[in-house]
Amino acid sequence: MADTRIIVACASAELLAAITRHLKARGFDAADAQDSASLAQRIQAGKPGLFIIDFALPGGDGPTVYERFQGNTRLMDVPIIFLVNIPVDEARKMIPASAKVGFLKKPVDLALLDTIVNKLLGPRKPQAARPAFTGEPDDSGDDPTVLDLDS
């Protein structure tokens, strides 16, 4: 399976948090960045399996970031999903056609994001379901934070 580390770079703190939280809930190691400087720091921490980048990222717009990545032998093969405010057709005219580049219109539809991530990284293996805890706190003891796991 492809690397599960995804770097998400977006100027909107709210959208950045939502996407990062969504990816983590699906088992990805998602790292966030709010501008090109913090994106560079995340890249220094290790090569990801996928980038999700705001087309209007502060410090480097989509075409600039794409050109930089294509000029870097370590990053040129990493797929990218660009988040765009402009029509997708316009964004596609600014980035050379590639099977490893996707576009997603803002506001982001998380189900569509999952589809594009699966297309670029391959489908994820289903994670084992976590057992749900249905017991009540043990209020018979001295410590009310201890849960009775024997019931």
KAFENRA-V151224 format. One line per field, one symbol per residue. phi: phi as a letter, one per 30 degrees, with the letter a starting at -180 (. if undefined). A space follows every 10 residues. Layout:
BEGIN
phi = ???
END
This chain:
BEGIN
phi = .decdbccba dddddedddd dddddcjddc ccbcaddddd dddddkddda cbbddcdeil dedddedddd dcddcdcddb cccbcceeed dddcbeeadc bbbbdddddd ddeeddeddd cjdddddddd ddccdcedcc cdcdddcddd d
END
